[in-house]
């Protein structure tokens, strides 16, 4: 399992990469591996508000549909529309295939750094 040191992680396996007062959000390698082959992604629209801990998107794999929770609060300023036609990009490159970028970011107090997330996943048997 790959974990990028420059990101923060949630217990529900989303990652966030901060850049000033903005952030990109995606799914961790652990998440994409647990979900299996992704066949559909449902993303919010630009201008939508994100609320920390609330569902903002979902992905469908050959196994099930899974909700994606926002690790931070903010406003969606970009959506990775390429994923709508190629959701498998998340399986191929989970840290390159961001879901949304947000501005005016706040919250994220419960996020784990890479070492803590690795320990958390190890405790799950991953």
C-alpha positions as CSV (number, residue, x, y, z in Angstrom):
1,X,0.0,0.0,0.0
2,X,1.3,3.4,-1.0
3,X,0.9,6.4,1.3
4,X,2.0,9.9,0.2
5,X,3.8,11.8,2.9
6,X,2.7,15.3,1.7
7,X,-1.0,14.6,2.4
8,X,-3.3,14.3,5.4
9,X,-5.8,11.4,5.7
10,X,-9.2,10.5,7.2
11,X,-10.3,7.3,8.9
12,X,-12.7,6.9,6.0
13,X,-9.7,6.8,3.6
14,X,-9.9,10.2,1.8
15,X,-6.7,12.2,1.4
16,X,-6.4,16.0,1.3
17,X,-3.4,18.0,-0.1
18,X,-3.3,21.5,1.2
19,X,-2.1,24.4,-1.0
20,X,-2.4,27.8,0.8
21,X,-6.1,28.3,1.6
22,X,-7.1,25.6,-0.9
23,X,-6.9,21.8,-1.0
24,X,-7.3,18.9,-3.3
25,X,-9.3,15.8,-2.1
26,X,-9.0,12.2,-3.3
27,X,-9.2,8.6,-2.3
28,X,-6.2,6.8,-0.8
29,X,-4.5,3.7,-2.2
30,X,-6.1,1.7,0.7
31,X,-9.6,2.9,-0.3
32,X,-9.2,2.1,-4.0
33,X,-7.8,-1.3,-3.3
34,X,-10.6,-2.1,-0.8
35,X,-13.3,-0.9,-3.3
36,X,-12.0,-2.8,-6.3
37,X,-12.4,-1.7,-9.9
38,X,-14.2,1.6,-10.0
39,X,-16.8,1.9,-12.8
40,X,-18.6,5.2,-12.0
41,X,-18.0,8.4,-10.0
42,X,-20.6,11.0,-9.0
43,X,-19.0,14.4,-8.2
44,X,-20.3,17.7,-7.0
45,X,-20.4,20.8,-9.1
46,X,-18.2,23.9,-9.0
47,X,-19.6,26.3,-6.4
48,X,-21.0,23.5,-4.2
49,X,-20.2,23.8,-0.5
50,X,-18.2,21.1,1.3
51,X,-18.9,20.4,4.9
52,X,-16.3,18.5,7.0
53,X,-17.5,15.0,7.7
54,X,-20.4,15.2,5.2
55,X,-20.8,13.1,2.0
56,X,-19.9,15.1,-1.1
57,X,-19.5,12.4,-3.8
58,X,-19.8,8.7,-4.3
59,X,-18.0,6.0,-6.3
60,X,-19.4,2.8,-7.7
61,X,-17.2,-0.3,-8.0
62,X,-18.0,-3.8,-9.1
63,X,-18.6,-4.5,-5.4
64,X,-20.8,-1.6,-4.2
65,X,-21.5,2.1,-4.1
66,X,-19.5,4.0,-1.5
67,X,-20.0,7.5,-0.1
68,X,-17.0,9.9,-0.1
69,X,-16.7,12.2,2.9
70,X,-15.2,15.6,2.9
71,X,-12.1,15.9,5.1
72,X,-12.5,19.7,5.2
73,X,-15.0,22.5,4.8
74,X,-14.8,24.8,1.8
75,X,-16.2,25.6,-1.6
76,X,-15.6,23.4,-4.7
77,X,-13.6,25.4,-7.2
78,X,-12.6,22.6,-9.5
79,X,-13.9,19.1,-10.4
80,X,-11.8,16.4,-12.0
81,X,-14.2,15.9,-14.9
82,X,-11.8,13.4,-16.5
83,X,-12.9,10.9,-13.9
84,X,-16.5,11.0,-15.2
85,X,-15.3,9.2,-18.3
86,X,-12.4,7.2,-16.7
87,X,-13.2,6.4,-13.0
88,X,-10.6,3.7,-13.3
89,X,-7.9,6.4,-13.1
90,X,-8.5,6.4,-9.3
91,X,-7.4,2.7,-9.3
92,X,-4.4,3.4,-11.5
93,X,-3.1,6.5,-9.7
94,X,-5.1,7.3,-6.5
95,X,-2.8,10.2,-5.5
96,X,-2.9,11.8,-9.0
97,X,-6.6,11.3,-9.6
98,X,-8.0,14.1,-7.3
99,X,-11.8,14.3,-7.1
100,X,-12.2,18.0,-6.3
101,X,-10.3,21.1,-5.4
102,X,-11.7,23.4,-2.8
103,X,-11.1,27.0,-1.8
104,X,-11.7,28.9,1.5
105,X,-10.8,25.7,3.3
106,X,-11.3,25.3,7.1
107,X,-11.5,22.4,9.5
108,X,-9.5,19.2,9.2
109,X,-8.6,19.0,12.8
110,X,-9.0,15.2,12.9
111,X,-6.8,14.5,9.9
112,X,-3.8,12.1,10.3
113,X,-0.4,12.5,8.9
114,X,1.1,9.8,6.7
115,X,2.7,7.9,9.7
116,X,-0.5,7.9,11.7
117,X,-2.5,6.9,8.7
118,X,-0.1,4.0,8.0
119,X,-0.5,2.8,11.6
120,X,-4.3,3.2,11.4
121,X,-4.4,1.1,8.2
122,X,-2.1,-1.5,9.7
123,X,-4.5,-1.9,12.6
124,X,-7.3,-2.6,10.1
125,X,-5.2,-5.4,8.6
126,X,-4.2,-3.4,5.6
